[in-house]
Amino acid sequence: MGNSFGCSASGERLVSAARDGDLVEAKMLLNCNPYLAKYSTFGGLNSPLHFASAKGHNEIVALLLENGADVNSRNYSGQTALMQACRYGHWEVVQTLLLFRCNVSSVNFFSSVFHDEESLVCGLFNIRL
């Protein structure tokens, strides 16, 4: 959490790169320190993987996972990267997360419905209510 790897400034740069879709910056930071893939903002708010998934930056999602990011990690509100990708309709990211064997049973259906994501979750699992 936060500064757990002694890399707060670099970690924050990776968070920004993941959020903004800056693949060049993300690669450079991870080449210098692959442990940054496991970084989360102070207090476990969001990891670079959560930001990249929510914004649909598929190449950065794959890069983070290849460098050891936990595909099933949860953010401050208990959401996984899969939930973030579903919420914002980033199907290519969903496919990448599935390739890295994310836990699909961890999707909180009731939370998703509460946040008006019912159709996204149903589409992901190809079900009808």
Secondary structure, 3 states (H helix, E strand, C coil): CCCCCCCHHHHHHHHHHHHHCCHHHHHHHHHHCHHHHHCCCHHHCCCHHHHHHHHCCHHHHHHHHHCCCCCCCCCCCCCCHHHHHHHCCCHHHHHHHHHCCCCHHHCCHHHHHHCCCHHHHHHHHCCCC
